[in-house]
Amino acid sequence: AWTIRQWWKGITNYFDQRITQGAIEAINGIIQLAKRRARGFRNFVYLRTIAYWNTGKLDIHLPPLAPT
């Protein structure tokens, strides 16, 4: 009963607006993935760049590396 009382406003808002936090949780998962990929980089700019790259689903076509 305590849990329902605590979250009552959110429960009733769902039935009024049919909005969940699923999208926010998905974005959080993408940002966590970016943090794992950016591990070892020096600053926040690199993390932010990789987060944008992941959320924008950018597909960068790089030429194959030539043997040296």
SERO-4910 file (N, C-alpha, C, O; in steps of 0.05 Angstrom, whole numbers):
BEGIN
 pado doro    nc1    nc2    nc3   cac1   cac2   cac3    cc1    cc2    cc3    oc1    oc2    oc3
  Ala    A     17    -24      0      0      0      0     18     25      0     11     45    -13
  Trp    A     40     24     15     57     48     16     69     54    -11     71     78    -18
  Thr    A     77     34    -26     88     38    -53     68     50    -72     74     69    -87
  Ile    A     43     41    -71     23     52    -88     17     81    -81     14     98    -98
  Arg    A     16     87    -55     12    114    -46     35    132    -55     30    155    -63
  Gln    A     59    122    -54     83    137    -62     82    144    -92     90    166    -99
  Trp    A     73    126   -108     74    130   -137     47    136   -149     43    134   -174
  Trp    A     27    142   -133      0    146   -142     -3    167   -165    -17    162   -184
  Lys    A     11    189   -162      9    211   -182     20    201   -209      8    206   -230
  Gly    A     42    186   -209     53    175   -233     34    154   -246     32    153   -270
  Ile    A     22    138   -229      3    118   -239    -21    131   -253    -29    123   -275
  Thr    A    -32    151   -240    -56    164   -252    -47    181   -276    -63    183   -295
  Asn    A    -23    192   -277    -14    207   -301    -12    188   -324    -17    196   -347
  Tyr    A     -4    163   -320     -1    144   -342    -29    141   -355    -31    141   -380
  Phe    A    -49    137   -340    -76    133   -351    -87    158   -364   -104    155   -382
  Asp    A    -78    181   -356    -87    206   -368    -73    211   -395    -85    219   -414
  Gln    A    -46    206   -395    -30    215   -418    -18    192   -434     -8    196   -456
  Arg    A    -18    167   -423     -7    144   -437     23    147   -444     32    138   -465
  Ile    A     37    160   -426     66    164   -431     81    148   -409     74    150   -385
  Thr    A    101    133   -418    118    119   -398    146    130   -400    152    147   -416
  Gln    A    164    119   -383    191    128   -383    209    110   -400    233    110   -397
  Gly    A    197     94   -417    212     75   -433    231     89   -451    254     80   -454
  Ala    A    223    112   -463    241    126   -481    265    138   -466    288    137   -476
  Ile    A    260    148   -442    282    159   -426    301    136   -418    326    140   -418
  Glu    A    290    113   -411    307     91   -403    324     81   -427    347     73   -424
  Ala    A    312     82   -451    327     74   -475    350     93   -481    373     85   -487
  Ile    A    345    119   -478    367    139   -482    388    135   -461    412    138   -467
  Asn    A    380    130   -436    400    125   -415    417    101   -422    442    101   -417
  Gly    A    405     80   -432    421     56   -441    441     63   -462    463     53   -462
  Ile    A    433     80   -481    451     88   -503    474    104   -492    497    101   -500
  Ile    A    468    122   -473    490    138   -461    509    120   -445    533    125   -445
  Gln    A    498    100   -431    515     82   -416    533     67   -435    557     62   -429
  Leu    A    523     59   -458    539     46   -479    561     64   -488    584     56   -492
  Ala    A    554     90   -492    575    109   -501    596    112   -479    620    115   -486
  Lys    A    589    112   -454    608    114   -433    628     90   -434    652     93   -429
  Arg    A    617     66   -439    635     43   -441    654     45   -465    677     38   -463
  Arg    A    643     55   -487    660     58   -511    680     80   -508    702     79   -520
  Ala    A    674    101   -493    692    124   -490    712    120   -467    727    138   -461
  Arg    A    711     97   -454    729     93   -432    758     97   -441    767     86   -461
  Gly    A    773    112   -425    801    116   -432    806    143   -446    829    152   -448
  Phe    A    785    155   -456    788    181   -469    792    202   -447    785    198   -424
  Arg    A    803    225   -455    812    244   -436    791    262   -423    793    269   -400
  Asn    A    770    269   -438    751    288   -427    722    283   -436    717    265   -451
  Phe    A    705    300   -426    676    297   -431    669    301   -461    649    290   -470
  Val    A    685    317   -475    679    322   -503    678    296   -519    661    293   -536
  Tyr    A    697    278   -513    697    252   -528    672    236   -521    661    223   -538
  Leu    A    665    235   -495    641    221   -487    616    232   -501    600    217   -511
  Arg    A    614    258   -502    591    271   -514    591    265   -544    569    260   -555
  Thr    A    614    265   -557    615    259   -586    605    230   -591    590    226   -610
  Ile    A    614    211   -575    606    184   -579    577    180   -573    563    164   -586
  Ala    A    566    194   -553    538    193   -546    521    203   -570    501    191   -577
  Tyr    A    529    225   -582    515    235   -605    517    216   -628    497    211   -642
  Trp    A    540    204   -632    544    185   -653    525    161   -650    513    152   -669
  Asn    A    523    151   -625    506    128   -620    476    135   -622    461    119   -634
  Thr    A    468    157   -611    440    164   -611    431    172   -639    407    168   -646
  Gly    A    448    184   -655    441    192   -682    443    169   -702    435    172   -725
  Lys    A    453    146   -693    456    123   -710    471    129   -735    464    121   -757
  Leu    A    493    144   -732    509    152   -755    524    128   -766    534    111   -751
  Asp    A    525    127   -792    539    105   -805    562    118   -822    557    129   -843
  Ile    A    585    117   -811    608    130   -825    622    108   -842    632     88   -831
  His    A    623    113   -867    636     94   -886    665    102   -889    671    121   -904
  Leu    A    682     88   -875    711     93   -877    723     75   -898    715     51   -900
  Pro    A    743     84   -912    756     67   -931    772     45   -916    781     50   -894
  Pro    A    775     22   -929    790      1   -915    819     10   -911    830     24   -928
  Leu    A    831      0   -890    859      7   -885    877     -8   -904    874    -32   -909
  Ala    A    895      7   -915    914     -5   -934    938    -16   -918    947     -2   -899
  Pro    A    948    -39   -925    971    -49   -910    995    -32   -915   1000    -22   -937
  Thr    A   1010    -28   -894   1034    -11   -897   1059    -27   -895   1081    -16   -897
***
